[in-house]
Amino acid sequence: MNHEKTIDYDKVSRVYDNVRIGDPEMIHQILRDTNLNQDSLVLDLGCGTGNNTILFAEATQAIVVGIDISYGMLEKANEKTKMIPFVQAPADGLPFPEKIFHFVFMTEVIHHLPTPLSAIEDIFRVLKPGGSLCIVTQSHKQIDDRMTSRFFPASASVDKERYPDIDMIEEFLNNAGFNGVNPKTYQFRPTKLGEDYLQTVETRGYSMLHKITQEDYERGLRDLKMAFSRGEKLTYSAGYTFVWATKI
């Protein structure tokens, strides 16, 4: 079954910040493996409304640029800060000259890209020799372990079609010319899920909930509400894979 539905990211941008915030723990993990200074130029590819871009810029002296294809998302980003340049462009058509960035990162973006290999090849082009890339994503196993996969099992099937698994990302990186490809898994601290999680689900704040049928969505939402109503303690520890690569 083809679950693919087009997501209107300009429309999603209107409610995105109601259900999604920056992730300091994710940014901390990225910065642990980078060596940046005030002369470093960094690109946040697929920056959305700039939440992680801003966190990254606040945590380092590097010069940070955000890029996203959605005008609506970038409007929201520009409302938050005038200190970070935000650029509208597709990931496989980066409007930058060759060899200017020291570091590129993307957080939960690769599954949104229609042509991931083309995007990775363009990232390789704009990176300086010795520059590095970090792709933060989830493996298919990590998708299965999500709390949303428990209540919305169709969402796991949809996302495993959308998300390239880690071995495929490694293949993309190697084919683009990267060296030292190194995936690192990380388990975030357990979080108790409460009304904020329910609100995120009710507003379809997770993109995969836009890609399942209305019937599957309504069934899962009903089951989730029932779990809350019977007092079940829902705790979730998100797992992510940080795929690192270097341009020699």
Buried (B, 14 or more C-beta within 10 A) or exposed (E): EEBEEEBEBBEBBEEBBEBBEBBEEBBEBBBEEBEBEEEBBBBBBBBBBBBBBBBBBBBBEBBBBBBBBBEBBBBBBBEBBEEBEBBBBBBBEBEBEEEBBBBBBBBBBBBBBEEBBBBBBBBBBBBBEEBBBBBBBBBBEBBBBBBBBBBBBBBBBBBBEBBBBBEEBBBBBEEBBBEEBBBEEBEBEEBEBEEEBBEBBBBBBBBBBBBBEEEBBEBBBEEBBEBBEEEEEBEBEBBBBBBBBBBE
